[in-house]
Amino acid sequence: MSSLIGVMIATLITLTILPRYFGMIENGTTQAVNATTAGQFQALLKAAQLYIDKHGSDLASTVPVGGTSPIDISALIADGDLPSGFTTVNPYRQNWQIYVRQPESKTLDAIVESSDGITLTGQSAVAIASLTGAQGGFVPEDGMFGSMNSSNAYGASGSWQLPLAGLPNPGPGHLYGILVGANASSETTDYLYRDSVAGHPELNTMRASLDMGGNDINDANNVNATRGVFNAGNPNGGYGGVKVGSAYLYGDDNDAAVRTPGTVYMQHYDGTPANIGADTGYFTRNIGVNGLDPYAGLPAGWGGGLHAKDGYFEGTIATGTGGNQSNIITNYGYVKVGDHVDIQDHASVLNPGCGLWVSGACFYGDTTNAAVETPGSVSMQHYDGTNADLQADHATFTSVRLGTDGGNAWPGNSCGPNGTIAAKADGSGRLLSCLNGTWQIPPAQISTYVPTTTLRYTGYNRPNPVTGGYSCPPGTTDMNIEQLWYGDYGFSSLHLCSAE
């Protein structure tokens, strides 16, 4: 019985240990496979470097700039860069492939990647890349370690990251290694050659900025450049940063100038005048156009500015100072004059209507009539503002407002000439006529009035326009010519005032 119990205990212990034992065996096998894969990876990277060292010039001429070309592994075996019989398949049955790319002229990179086969777990991909070294890497699953994605390749321990847009991409779970500047050791451009070397123009090409240390470059023929940057101001005692003949081009942080002992011209290649296009132009002296002298031929006392034969403007012409517009001519025919206009001959307004405006009044005319239109009164005056006479053949008025002959219009006062009329100077508005040299009440004056009703209603009252009240003027007879009935308001009557 005790033996049976011992066997059962031994069996139980064995069952407990076996999973861990087989896990250790599996883990050791995976590590061995990963190490073998990393060894292949290292050998391929080293072989790619050796191959580019030998064939860098040829590859630089055949691989397109900005492009990628594959290199057959058999070529590396034939070249002795890989041992004979080197397998192109890794332990995960993935195919090894090598590419050469030329990101910029004369710079070659090598790419070693695996494709197809068994997709590596993230753990195996990281392990193989780490065993390979700094140049080894992998393409991860999207979201691996939180932020990685399959559109990039990543180096061991995050040593580098390479976007795969435009490059071969084997997909997630595959290996990816890169040699940047793999041809750097084989390049012969460490020195700038004074003389040309057949088939090697790069030996006469600068790959970095050239610092002359303040020294001159003498006896050059043509200098072809994308841009020239020169010191501002007046370097070396000159008048600008660029000198052509005796002329200088000056520039600083704000302004630029052409400085010359003579005249500055804008010309075509054949020497004929060329146009100038600019935003704003400033001139300190006069301008002459169409062959006219900027100064000769101007009226006496004129300082000038622009001397031209004709001017055509599609906007507005204005004169004034300090932004004020004293005089304006617009492109749609509006003219504003700040002071006055002297017309030597005559002025014509072709379209009928208000052709001449003075403040709020206008002079109207058409093919038949003329008028002065004003919101107030029209007066005829002398230059000093005193009233002037008005002479006409016939005159038609809606009403006439008479003066008092300067306060002299009073019956019996002298007047002249005969036939003149005025309003009586007492403010009554009564009409006086100048008869035989004295002011008199007109003998044949007729007027009317309607007084207050019998019930004292004044709504129908009509005062006498001559007296201003409800009576007839002296020298006339008051006649009640019609009785007026206003219903509840009572009676009134129409009175006629007639000359006696």
C-alpha positions as CSV (number, residue, x, y, z in Angstrom):
1,M,0.0,0.0,0.0
2,S,2.8,2.4,0.8
3,S,4.5,1.6,-2.5
4,L,1.3,2.6,-4.4
5,I,1.1,5.8,-2.5
6,G,4.7,6.6,-3.4
7,V,4.1,5.9,-7.1
8,M,1.1,8.2,-7.1
9,I,3.1,11.0,-5.4
10,A,5.9,10.6,-7.9
11,T,3.5,10.7,-10.8
12,L,1.9,13.9,-9.4
13,I,5.2,15.6,-9.1
14,T,6.2,14.5,-12.7
15,L,2.9,15.9,-14.1
16,T,3.6,19.3,-12.3
17,I,7.2,19.6,-13.6
18,L,6.6,18.5,-17.2
19,P,4.8,21.6,-18.6
20,R,7.6,23.8,-17.2
21,Y,10.2,21.5,-18.6
22,F,8.6,21.5,-22.1
23,G,8.2,25.3,-21.9
24,M,11.9,25.6,-21.1
25,I,12.7,23.4,-24.1
26,E,10.4,25.4,-26.4
27,N,11.8,28.7,-25.1
28,G,15.3,27.5,-25.7
29,T,14.4,26.4,-29.2
30,T,12.9,29.8,-30.0
31,Q,16.0,31.6,-28.7
32,A,18.2,29.4,-30.9
33,V,16.0,30.0,-34.0
34,N,16.1,33.7,-33.3
35,A,19.8,33.7,-32.9
36,T,20.3,31.9,-36.2
37,T,17.9,34.4,-37.9
38,A,19.8,37.3,-36.4
39,G,23.1,35.8,-37.6
40,Q,21.7,35.6,-41.2
41,F,20.5,39.2,-40.8
42,Q,24.0,40.4,-39.7
43,A,25.7,38.6,-42.6
44,L,23.3,40.1,-45.2
45,L,23.8,43.6,-43.8
46,K,27.6,43.2,-43.8
47,A,27.5,41.7,-47.4
48,A,25.4,44.6,-48.6
49,Q,27.9,47.1,-47.2
50,L,30.8,45.2,-49.0
51,Y,28.9,45.1,-52.3
52,I,28.2,48.8,-52.2
53,D,31.8,49.6,-51.4
54,K,32.9,47.8,-54.5
55,H,30.2,49.0,-56.9
56,G,29.1,52.3,-55.5
57,S,29.8,54.4,-58.7
58,D,27.9,52.0,-60.9
59,L,25.0,51.8,-58.5
60,A,24.9,55.6,-58.2
61,S,24.5,55.8,-62.0
62,T,21.9,53.0,-62.3
63,V,19.7,53.4,-59.2
64,P,17.3,56.4,-59.8
65,V,17.6,59.4,-57.5
66,G,14.7,59.1,-55.1
67,G,14.1,55.5,-56.2
68,T,15.0,51.9,-55.1
69,S,16.4,48.9,-57.0
70,P,16.7,45.3,-55.9
71,I,20.1,43.4,-55.7
72,D,20.0,39.7,-56.2
73,I,21.6,37.8,-53.3
74,S,23.3,35.6,-55.9
75,A,25.3,38.6,-57.0
76,L,26.7,39.0,-53.4
77,I,27.6,35.3,-53.3
78,A,29.3,35.6,-56.7
79,D,31.2,38.6,-55.5
80,G,32.5,36.7,-52.4
81,D,30.5,38.9,-50.0
82,L,28.5,35.9,-48.8
83,P,29.6,32.3,-48.5
84,S,28.8,29.8,-51.3
85,G,25.4,28.1,-50.6
86,F,24.1,30.9,-48.3
87,T,20.4,30.3,-48.0
88,T,18.0,33.1,-49.0
89,V,15.3,31.8,-46.6
90,N,15.4,32.3,-42.8
91,P,14.3,29.7,-40.2
92,Y,10.8,31.2,-40.3
93,R,10.6,30.4,-44.0
94,Q,10.7,34.1,-44.8
95,N,12.6,35.2,-48.0
96,W,15.6,37.5,-47.6
97,Q,15.7,40.5,-50.0
98,I,18.2,43.3,-50.5
99,Y,17.5,46.7,-52.0
100,V,19.7,49.8,-52.8
101,R,18.1,53.2,-52.7
102,Q,19.5,56.6,-53.7
103,P,17.6,59.3,-51.6
104,E,19.8,62.0,-53.1
105,S,22.5,62.1,-55.7
106,K,25.6,60.1,-54.9
107,T,24.2,58.9,-51.6
108,L,23.4,55.2,-51.3
109,D,21.5,53.3,-48.6
110,A,21.1,49.5,-48.3
111,I,17.9,47.8,-47.2
112,V,17.7,44.2,-46.0
113,E,14.2,42.8,-45.4
114,S,12.4,39.5,-45.0
115,S,9.1,38.7,-46.7
116,D,6.4,36.1,-46.9
117,G,6.8,33.0,-44.6
118,I,5.6,32.8,-41.0
119,T,4.6,36.1,-39.5
120,L,6.9,36.8,-36.5
121,T,5.4,37.5,-33.1
122,G,6.2,40.9,-31.7
123,Q,8.5,39.2,-29.1
124,S,10.5,37.3,-31.7
125,A,10.8,40.4,-34.0
126,V,12.1,42.5,-31.2
127,A,14.5,39.7,-30.1
128,I,16.0,39.1,-33.5
129,A,16.4,42.9,-34.2
130,S,18.2,43.3,-30.8
131,L,20.5,40.3,-31.5
132,T,21.3,41.8,-35.0
133,G,22.5,45.1,-33.6
134,A,21.8,48.8,-34.2
135,Q,21.1,48.3,-38.0
136,G,18.5,45.6,-37.4
137,G,14.8,46.4,-37.1
138,F,11.3,45.1,-37.9
139,V,7.9,46.1,-39.1
140,P,5.4,45.9,-36.2
141,E,1.7,45.1,-35.9
142,D,-0.4,48.2,-35.7
143,G,-0.7,49.4,-32.1
144,M,2.3,47.4,-30.9
145,F,3.7,49.0,-27.7
146,G,0.8,51.4,-28.0
147,S,2.0,53.8,-30.7
148,M,3.8,51.7,-33.4
149,N,2.2,51.1,-36.8
150,S,3.0,49.0,-39.8
151,S,3.7,52.0,-42.1
152,N,7.0,52.4,-40.4
153,A,10.1,50.2,-39.7
154,Y,11.6,50.5,-36.2
155,G,15.2,49.8,-35.1
156,A,16.2,47.6,-32.2
157,S,15.5,49.2,-28.8
158,G,13.9,52.2,-30.7
159,S,17.3,53.3,-32.1
160,W,15.7,54.5,-35.4
161,Q,12.4,54.9,-37.2
162,L,11.9,54.8,-41.0
163,P,8.6,55.7,-42.8
164,L,8.1,53.1,-45.5
165,A,6.0,55.3,-47.9
166,G,7.7,54.9,-51.3
167,L,9.9,52.0,-50.0
168,P,9.4,48.2,-50.1
169,N,7.2,47.2,-47.2
170,P,7.1,43.5,-46.4
171,G,4.2,44.0,-43.9
172,P,3.9,43.4,-40.1
173,G,5.9,40.6,-38.5
174,H,8.9,40.8,-40.8
175,L,12.5,42.0,-40.4
176,Y,13.8,45.3,-41.8
177,G,17.4,46.6,-41.6
178,I,19.0,49.6,-43.1
179,L,22.5,50.9,-43.8
180,V,22.4,54.7,-44.2
181,G,25.1,56.2,-46.4
182,A,26.5,52.8,-47.2
183,N,28.7,54.3,-49.9
184,A,30.3,56.9,-47.6
185,S,33.5,54.9,-47.2
186,S,33.9,54.4,-51.0
187,E,33.2,58.0,-52.0
188,T,36.2,60.0,-53.4
189,T,34.6,63.4,-52.8
190,D,36.4,64.1,-49.5
191,Y,38.6,66.5,-51.5
192,L,37.6,69.2,-54.1
193,Y,39.8,68.7,-57.2
194,R,41.2,71.7,-59.0
195,D,41.2,70.0,-62.3
196,S,38.3,68.0,-64.0
197,V,38.5,64.2,-63.8
198,A,36.9,62.4,-66.7
199,G,33.7,60.6,-65.7
200,H,33.7,62.1,-62.2
201,P,32.1,65.6,-62.2
202,E,31.4,65.1,-58.5
203,L,35.1,65.6,-57.8
204,N,34.6,69.3,-58.8
205,T,31.4,69.7,-56.7
206,M,31.1,71.3,-53.3
207,R,28.8,69.3,-50.9
208,A,29.0,71.9,-48.1
209,S,29.0,75.7,-47.7
210,L,32.2,77.4,-48.8
211,D,33.6,79.9,-46.2
212,M,36.2,82.2,-47.8
213,G,37.1,83.7,-44.4
214,G,36.8,87.2,-45.7
215,N,39.1,86.6,-48.7
216,D,38.3,87.5,-52.3
217,I,37.4,85.4,-55.3
218,N,39.3,86.9,-58.3
219,D,39.3,86.5,-62.0
220,A,35.9,84.6,-62.2
221,N,34.1,84.4,-65.5
222,N,30.4,83.7,-65.1
223,V,29.0,83.1,-61.6
224,N,25.8,81.0,-61.9
225,A,23.8,80.9,-58.6
226,T,20.3,80.5,-57.3
227,R,20.6,83.5,-55.1
228,G,23.2,86.0,-54.1
229,V,23.3,87.4,-50.5
230,F,25.4,90.5,-50.0
231,N,26.2,92.6,-47.0
232,A,23.9,95.6,-46.4
233,G,25.0,99.2,-46.5
234,N,28.3,100.3,-48.0
235,P,30.8,97.5,-47.5
236,N,34.5,98.0,-48.2
237,G,34.1,101.8,-48.7
238,G,31.8,101.6,-51.7
239,Y,28.3,102.8,-52.3
240,G,26.5,99.5,-52.1
241,G,26.9,95.7,-51.9
242,V,27.0,95.0,-55.7
243,K,29.1,97.0,-58.2
244,V,28.6,97.0,-61.9
245,G,31.0,99.3,-63.7
246,S,30.7,102.6,-61.8
247,A,27.2,101.9,-60.6
248,Y,26.2,100.3,-57.3
249,L,23.2,98.4,-56.0
250,Y,22.6,99.5,-52.4
251,G,20.3,97.7,-49.9
252,D,19.7,97.5,-46.2
253,D,17.0,96.1,-43.9
254,N,14.3,98.5,-45.3
255,D,15.4,100.1,-48.6
256,A,17.2,99.5,-51.8
257,A,18.8,102.0,-54.4
258,V,20.7,102.1,-57.6
259,R,23.5,104.5,-57.2
260,T,25.2,105.8,-60.3
261,P,27.1,109.0,-61.5
262,G,24.7,109.3,-64.5
263,T,21.1,108.3,-65.3
264,V,19.3,105.1,-64.5
265,Y,17.5,103.5,-67.5
266,M,15.0,100.6,-67.8
267,Q,15.8,98.9,-71.1
268,H,15.3,95.7,-73.1
269,Y,18.3,93.7,-74.3
270,D,18.5,95.8,-77.4
271,G,18.7,99.1,-75.5
272,T,15.1,100.2,-76.2
273,P,13.0,101.6,-73.3
274,A,11.3,99.0,-71.1
275,N,8.2,99.3,-68.9
276,I,8.4,99.8,-65.1
277,G,5.9,97.9,-63.0
278,A,5.6,99.1,-59.4
279,D,3.2,99.5,-56.5
280,T,4.0,103.0,-55.3
281,G,6.4,105.6,-56.8
282,Y,8.1,108.6,-55.2
283,F,9.8,111.3,-57.1
284,T,11.7,114.2,-55.5
285,R,11.8,116.3,-58.8
286,N,9.8,116.7,-62.0
287,I,8.7,114.1,-64.6
288,G,8.6,114.6,-68.3
289,V,6.9,112.1,-70.6
290,N,6.5,111.6,-74.4
291,G,9.8,113.4,-75.0
292,L,8.9,116.5,-73.1
293,D,11.5,118.2,-70.8
294,P,10.6,118.0,-67.1
295,Y,11.3,121.7,-66.7
296,A,11.4,123.6,-70.0
297,G,8.1,124.8,-71.5
298,L,6.3,125.2,-68.2
299,P,4.3,128.4,-67.5
300,A,6.2,131.2,-65.7
301,G,6.2,130.6,-62.0
302,W,5.1,127.0,-62.2
303,G,7.3,124.5,-60.3
304,G,5.9,121.7,-62.4
305,G,5.8,118.0,-61.4
306,L,4.4,116.3,-64.5
307,H,5.0,117.6,-68.0
308,A,2.9,115.7,-70.5
309,K,0.9,116.2,-73.7
310,D,-2.2,114.4,-72.6
311,G,-3.6,112.7,-69.5
312,Y,-6.3,110.0,-69.3
313,F,-7.6,108.9,-66.0
314,E,-10.1,106.2,-65.2
315,G,-10.6,107.4,-61.7
316,T,-10.6,110.8,-60.0
317,I,-8.4,113.9,-60.4
318,A,-8.1,116.0,-57.2
319,T,-6.0,118.9,-56.0
320,G,-5.4,120.1,-52.5
321,T,-2.9,119.8,-49.7
322,G,-2.6,117.5,-46.7
323,G,-5.3,115.1,-47.9
324,N,-7.8,117.9,-48.5
325,Q,-9.7,117.8,-51.8
326,S,-10.0,121.4,-52.9
327,N,-10.9,120.5,-56.5
328,I,-12.2,117.2,-57.9
329,I,-12.9,115.8,-61.4
330,T,-14.3,112.3,-61.4
331,N,-14.4,109.8,-64.2
332,Y,-18.2,110.0,-64.4
333,G,-18.3,113.8,-65.0
334,Y,-18.6,115.3,-61.5
335,V,-16.5,118.5,-61.0
336,K,-16.0,120.2,-57.7
337,V,-14.2,123.6,-57.5
338,G,-13.2,124.9,-54.1
339,D,-13.0,128.6,-54.9
340,H,-14.2,129.9,-58.3
341,V,-14.0,129.3,-62.1
342,D,-12.8,131.8,-64.6
343,I,-14.3,131.1,-68.0
344,Q,-12.7,133.0,-70.9
345,D,-15.4,132.3,-73.5
346,H,-18.5,130.5,-72.4
347,A,-19.8,127.4,-70.6
348,S,-22.4,125.1,-72.0
349,V,-24.7,122.5,-70.3
350,L,-26.1,120.2,-72.9
351,N,-28.6,118.2,-70.9
352,P,-31.7,120.0,-69.8
353,G,-32.3,120.4,-66.1
354,C,-30.5,122.0,-63.2
355,G,-27.2,122.6,-64.9
356,L,-25.6,125.1,-62.4
357,W,-25.8,124.7,-58.6
358,V,-24.9,127.3,-56.1
359,S,-25.2,125.9,-52.6
360,G,-28.8,124.7,-52.4
361,A,-30.0,126.7,-55.4
362,C,-29.8,125.8,-59.1
363,F,-30.1,127.5,-62.5
364,Y,-32.5,125.4,-64.5
365,G,-32.8,125.4,-68.3
366,D,-34.3,123.5,-71.2
367,T,-34.9,124.2,-74.9
368,T,-37.7,126.7,-74.1
369,N,-37.5,128.1,-70.5
370,A,-35.1,129.0,-67.8
371,A,-35.6,129.2,-64.0
372,V,-33.8,129.8,-60.7
373,E,-34.8,127.0,-58.3
374,T,-34.2,127.7,-54.7
375,P,-35.6,126.6,-51.3
376,G,-35.7,130.3,-50.3
377,S,-35.9,133.7,-52.1
378,V,-34.4,135.0,-55.3
379,S,-32.9,138.5,-55.0
380,M,-31.4,140.9,-57.5
381,Q,-28.5,142.7,-55.8
382,H,-25.5,144.8,-56.5
383,Y,-22.0,143.6,-55.6
384,D,-22.4,145.2,-52.1
385,G,-25.6,143.3,-51.4
386,T,-28.0,146.2,-51.9
387,N,-31.1,145.6,-54.0
388,A,-30.8,146.0,-57.8
389,D,-33.5,146.7,-60.4
390,L,-35.1,143.9,-62.3
391,Q,-36.2,144.7,-65.9
392,A,-38.4,142.4,-68.0
393,D,-40.9,142.4,-70.8
394,H,-43.6,140.4,-69.0
395,A,-43.6,139.0,-65.5
396,T,-45.9,136.5,-63.9
397,F,-45.9,136.0,-60.1
398,T,-47.9,133.8,-57.8
399,S,-47.6,136.6,-55.2
400,V,-45.5,139.7,-54.8
401,R,-44.0,140.8,-51.5
402,L,-43.5,144.6,-51.7
403,G,-41.0,146.7,-49.7
404,T,-41.7,150.0,-48.1
405,D,-39.3,152.1,-50.1
406,G,-36.8,152.0,-47.3
407,G,-39.6,153.1,-44.8
408,N,-40.6,156.1,-47.0
409,A,-43.8,154.6,-48.4
410,W,-46.4,156.9,-46.7
411,P,-49.2,158.8,-48.3
412,G,-47.9,162.2,-49.3
413,N,-44.2,161.4,-49.2
414,S,-42.3,162.0,-52.4
415,C,-41.5,159.1,-54.6
416,G,-40.2,158.2,-58.1
417,P,-40.5,157.3,-60.8
418,N,-44.3,157.4,-61.3
419,G,-45.9,154.0,-61.4
420,T,-43.8,152.5,-58.7
421,I,-45.7,150.5,-56.0
422,A,-44.8,149.8,-52.4
423,A,-46.3,148.6,-49.1
424,K,-47.3,151.2,-46.6
425,A,-44.6,151.7,-44.0
426,D,-47.0,151.1,-41.1
427,G,-46.8,147.3,-41.5
428,S,-50.4,147.1,-42.6
429,G,-49.5,145.9,-46.0
430,R,-51.7,148.4,-47.8
431,L,-50.7,149.1,-51.3
432,L,-49.4,152.6,-52.3
433,S,-48.7,153.9,-55.8
434,C,-46.3,156.6,-56.8
435,L,-48.7,159.1,-58.5
436,N,-47.4,162.5,-59.7
437,G,-44.3,162.2,-57.5
438,T,-46.0,161.3,-54.2
439,W,-47.1,158.1,-52.5
440,Q,-50.9,157.7,-52.7
441,I,-53.6,155.0,-52.1
442,P,-54.6,153.6,-55.4
443,P,-57.9,155.1,-56.4
444,A,-59.5,151.9,-57.8
445,Q,-58.6,149.3,-55.2
446,I,-61.1,146.5,-54.7
447,S,-61.0,144.0,-51.8
448,T,-63.3,141.7,-49.7
449,Y,-63.7,140.4,-46.2
450,V,-66.0,138.0,-44.1
451,P,-66.4,138.9,-40.4
452,T,-67.3,136.8,-37.4
453,T,-70.7,135.1,-37.4
454,T,-73.7,136.3,-35.4
455,L,-73.0,133.5,-32.9
456,R,-69.4,134.8,-32.7
457,Y,-67.8,131.8,-34.5
458,T,-64.5,132.8,-36.2
459,G,-63.9,129.6,-38.1
460,Y,-65.2,131.2,-41.4
461,N,-63.5,134.6,-41.0
462,R,-61.6,136.1,-44.0
463,P,-59.9,139.4,-43.2
464,N,-59.4,142.1,-45.8
465,P,-56.0,141.5,-47.4
466,V,-55.6,145.3,-47.7
467,T,-56.4,146.4,-44.2
468,G,-55.6,143.2,-42.4
469,G,-58.9,143.4,-40.5
470,Y,-62.6,143.4,-41.1
471,S,-63.0,146.8,-42.7
472,C,-62.5,148.6,-46.1
473,P,-59.5,150.8,-46.8
474,P,-60.0,154.6,-46.9
475,G,-61.4,155.8,-50.2
476,T,-63.5,152.7,-50.8
477,T,-67.2,151.9,-50.1
478,D,-68.1,148.9,-47.9
479,M,-70.9,146.9,-49.6
480,N,-72.6,143.9,-48.0
481,I,-73.2,141.9,-51.1
482,E,-74.2,138.5,-49.8
483,Q,-75.6,137.0,-46.6
484,L,-73.9,133.7,-45.5
485,W,-75.7,131.0,-43.4
486,Y,-73.5,128.6,-41.4
487,G,-76.2,126.6,-39.6
488,D,-75.5,126.2,-35.9
489,Y,-72.7,128.8,-36.2
490,G,-75.0,131.6,-37.2
491,F,-75.0,134.2,-40.0
492,S,-72.2,136.3,-41.6
493,S,-71.9,138.3,-44.8
494,L,-69.5,138.9,-47.7
495,H,-68.3,142.5,-47.8
496,L,-67.0,144.1,-51.0
497,C,-64.8,147.2,-50.8
498,S,-65.0,149.3,-54.0
499,A,-63.5,152.6,-55.0
500,E,-65.8,155.5,-54.4
